[in-house]
Structure formats: C-alpha cells, structure tokens
C-alpha cells in the first residue's frame, strides 16, 4: 500500500502542471493571428469565433491581422510563437496550398502546428456578369470549348483558393480559360459586374449581396448540397462537373507543443459554440458550413489538402521553382 501511495503521489505530481492549466486557462487575453487583411471572409469568421470564445472565457480574444506572402507571414508568426496557448492561428487552405507553390523556410504547417479544431468550410460559387449570355454551366463550357482561351476569369492572385478552384474546374470541364489575377477584390467585383471579366469562382459568402441584388448571375455552387440562400442554383455535380468539395476551409491551430489541456478546452468550447442556435443563421447568411469535431479531423484535412493541391499545382505548372 505504501508503494502504491508513493506511486500515486508521483503520478499526481506529473499531472499537476497540466491540471493547473486546465483549471485557469485562459487567465489573460488570447491572441488569434489571421494571415490576411481585415474585412475578408476569413477575418469575418475569425472575429465571430473570437467574440464567442471571449464571452465564454471572460477574457478577450484579440484578432491580429498579419497579411502578406499569401498567408505565410502571419502563419509563420503564429507557428514561431510561444506554445503556451495564448497565441492561436486561425488558418485556411493557404496553409496547404503554400506547401507546394510558396513554401516558407520559417515553418512547416504539419510539424510546427498542433491542429485544434476544423471550424467551417465555405461554398464556392461560379458566377458571371448579370448580362452574360450564359445561363448554365453547360452553356459556358460549350462556348469555352468552341473558343479556347477567349473567356477570362478573376482570382485574388496566383495560388489563391479561387485560382486553384478554377484550374480544377477547367481540367474537369476540359476547357482553357485565361487567368486575370487581382490585387484588389473590390476591383475584381467591379470588373465582373461590368462584364469586363467573363467569370469568377469565389467564396459564396462574400457575394450573397451582389447575387441578391442581381449584379451577378450564379451558375453553380460547390459542395454536396445546394446553398440554403440560393436553393435554385445547382451544384457543380448537378451541372455535370465532378467538382464536389468546398475548396475553402477554416480551422484553429496552435504552435506545436501547446499544452494538450489548453487545446482540448479550445476544441470543446468551439464545438459548443458551433452548436448554438444563433450560429446556424450566421452560417446561412455568410455561406459557411460549420464543421467541428476532434483535432484529428483538422489534421486529416490539412494533410489531404496538401496532397490534393500539390497535384493541381503540378498539373498547372505552379510549383515553387
């Protein structure tokens, strides 16, 4: 019995620091790094989650926008932060894409981050100007096949999710399109509405207002089901294109080595937040699909996305030289 008691004391001594973390975390403000500018889809979602977590914890969760290098600057800053639970990274598919097209020497997204929770995916929408002659995806494809390279498309830049999504769409449809990258999303929106650009595949949430106002015409959405906002718009699969999965996803990561009790608490609290009644309405309004689940789900997503986009980038000759 004495040996058992000694062993128990030793075990409790080892567990005490972790238990202490679970009891007090967080006891001060938490920094959540977003690797893109304020006002975009990623930033909007991060702020929703940060506000909810702050309310639950009684501590502020401060968004820090660190844009640049296609998301690498902010991601590197978060990965290199102290692994104490007080710096998090609200990341997206750029973590997976950049491994192939723009690797950063300062961090490895698989080795230097601990996945915490997969928050959401976002449906993509293929849209054309309101005065476009194309009413369906099939009409667009038929024209593009008869006139290779004559249709152009917008994106947020080389290697962006919209760029790669359109590359994938072009491959599946067997067509050739001309890429027009934009440094400014407002300019891209202006050009697609005016008809200077033929089409654009982008996240649905940011275009809901323009679609409802009739400024652009949606032809198809990604995902296995239609959008609740636009139930009359078919999916790509219904349009004859095997472009099923959403290309945009969002998750919370922590620097590698962050205490497991801290990441487990964040995971539990985010999953609880995603189940709140008011969050469903926000998802519909912003074009998100809440995901949740254990950290392993985000780890699987990251690894599978790295492999998927590596293949797309290779075929498009976009790999880092």
N, C-alpha and C positions, 0 to 999 in steps of 0.2 A: 504494500500500500504506500510505503514511504517513497519507493522508486516511482510509482505511478504519479504521486503528488508532485515530485520533483520534475518529472517529465511534463506534466500539465503546466506547471509554472513556466517552464522553458518555452513551451508552445505559445502560451499566452503572452510571454514577453516578446516573441517574434511577431505575433499578430497585433500587438498593441498599437504600433505606429499606424498600421493600415486602418484599424478600427477607429483610431482617433481622427483620421482623415475623413472617414465616412460620417462621423458624428458632427464635425464642424464645417465641412466643405459645402459651399464656399463661405468663407468668413470675411471676404472683401470682394471688390469688383472683379469681374472676369473680362478679359479682352478676347473678342472674336474677330479674327482677321479675315477680311473679304478682299480677294485679289483683283477686284475690278472696281470701277468708279461707282459712286453713289447714284441711285436712281434707276439702275437696270434691274432685270428680273432677279438675278442672284442676290443683289443688295436688298431688294424688297423682301424677298423670302427670309434672308438672314435677319432682317430687322423684326419681322413678325415673330420668329422663334426667339430672338434675343429678348424681346419685350415680355413674352410669356415666361421664359426662364427667369428673368429678373423678378417678375411678380411672384413666381413660385418660391424663389430663394430669398427674397428680401434683400437682394444685392443687385447692383446694376451690372448688366452685361453690355459692354461698350463695343460698338462696331468700329473697327479701324479699317478704312479703305486704303489698300496698298496696291494700286493698279500698276501695270507695266509688264512688258515682255510676255504678253499673252497669258498672264496669271502667274508667271514664275516668280516675280519679285515678292508678291505677298505670300505665296506658298512657301518660299524659301525662308522668309522672315518668321513664319509660324513654326516651320519644322525645326529651326535652329533656336527657338525659344526654350526657356527652362521647362522641363517636363513636370510641372507641379500642379497642373490642372487649371491654371489661371490664364493660360493662353490657348485658344482653340482656333481651328481653321475651318471656316465654312467654305468647303471646296465644291468643285463641279467637275464636269467631264474633261476640262482642260488639263487636270492632273494626269489623266490617262492619255490624252492626245499628245501632250508635250513630251512625253517619254520618247516618242518617235520623231516628231517634227522639230522640236526645240528643247532638247534635254538640258537641264540645268546642273552644273557641276556641284552646286551647293547642297543639293538634297536629292534623295530618291523617294518617290511617293509611297512605295511599298515598304522600304526599310525604315524610313525616318518619320513615318506617321503611324499612330495607332488608330484604326477605324473605330468610331464611336457609334454612329447611327446614320443610316440612309434615310434622309428626311423626305425627299419627294422626287418625282420625275415631272417633266413638263412636256405636254404635247407640242409637236411642231405642226405648222400649217404651211401648205403650199398656196401662195396667193398671187394673184395677177392684178393689174390695174382694173378699175371698175369698167373701163371702156374696152377692155381686151376682147378680142373675138373668141377667146377660149372660154367655154362654159364647163368643160370637163377635162380631167387629166388625159383622157384618151385623145381628145382633140388637140391638146398641146403636144402630146407625144407624136401624133401623126404628122403635125406640121414640122416638128423638130427633125423627124426622120427625113422628110422631104426637103428640108432646108438646113443641113448640118451647120452648126456654128452661128446661125443667124439670130437665135434667141440668146439674150444675155440674162444673167441673174446677179442679184446683190448678195453680199455677205458682210459680216462685221470684220472681215480680214482673213488673210491666208491662215488656214488651220483652225478657224473658228468652227463652232459646232454647226452653224448654218452652212458654211463652206463644205465641210465634210459630209453633211447630210445630203447636200445637193450632188456632190460627187457620187455618193452611193445611189441616189435616185437616178442619176444619169446612167450609171452602169446597169442598174436593174431594168431601166426602160430602153436601153440600147440607143441612146441619143448623145449628141455632142452639143454642149452649151458653152457660152462664153462667160467667164468669171469676171465680175466687176467688184473688187473689194472696196469697202468704205471705212474710213477712219471715224466717221460720224454717223450714228444711227439715225438721227433726225434727217440728215441729208438723204440717206437711203430711203426713208419713208416718203420724203418729198418726191424723189425720183420714181418710185414705184407707183405713187398715186397719180403722177403726171403722165405716166406712160413712157418715160424715158428708159425704164428698165422693164424687161418682159415678165420676170417672175422673181419670187423670193421665198425661200424656205427659212422660217424663223420660229421662235417660240410663240405659241398662240397667245399667251397671257398679255404680252405687250401690244398685241394688235386687236384685241377684242373691241376697243372703242372705235377703231378705224373700220373694222368689219361691220359693226352695227350701224355706223354712220353711212355705209355704202361707199366709202372712199376706196376700198379694195374689194376684190372678189376672192373668197376662199374656194379652192378646188378640192382639197383633201387634207386630212389630219393624220398624224402618226398615232400609233397605239393600236391595241386590240379592240377598242370600243370608240364610238363617236364621242365628240365633246358634248357635255351637258349644255353648254352655252349655245352650240350650233348643231342640233340634232339632225338637221337636213344636209349637213356636209359629210360626205362619205369618208371612210378611212382609205388609206393608200391600198390596203388589201382589197377592199371592195371595189377599188378602181382598177384592179388588175396588176398592182405592183406589190411585190412581197416586202414592202418597207414597213415593218410592223412596230418595232420597238421605238420608244421615245429616245431621241439622241441626247436630250438634256436631262441631267440628274444632279442632285444636290445632297451633300452629306456633311456631317461634322466629324472632323479629325482632331486628334491631339498629338503633340510631339511624342515620339517614341519613348517609352519608359514612364509615361504618366501613370500615377497610382491607379491600380485597377478599380479600387473602390470609388474613385472620383469619376472615372469613365463610365462605370456601371450606374452611378447615380444620374449622370447626364443622360445616359441611354434610357433609363426608366422614366425620367421626367419628360423627355422629348416624346416618348411613346404615349405617355399620358396626355400630353398637350395635343398631339395629333388626333386623339380620340374625342376631344372636347366638341360639343355641338356646334359652336360658332366657327370652328375650323373647317367644317365641311363647306359652309357658304363661302369662306375665303378661298378655298381650293377651286370651287366652281368659278368664282369671279375672276381669279387670276390665272386659271388654266393649269393648275397643278394637280397632281395625283399624290396624295400623302402615302408614304410607304412604311416607315418604321421598321421594327424587327430588331434582332440582336446585332451586335457589332460584326459578326461573321458575315451577315448579309452585305454590308458595305464592303468588306474585304473581298468577297466574291465578285461584287460589281466592279470594283476597281481593277482587279486582275483580268476579268473577262473583257472589260472595256479597253484595257491596254492592248490586249491581243487583237480585238476587233479593229480598232483604229490603226494599228500598225499595218494590218493587211490593206485597209483602204488607202492609207497614206503611201504605201509601197506601190500600189497599182496606179496611183495618181502622181507618182514621182515627187512626193513631198517629204521624203525622209531627210533628216539632217545630214548634211554633207561633211 
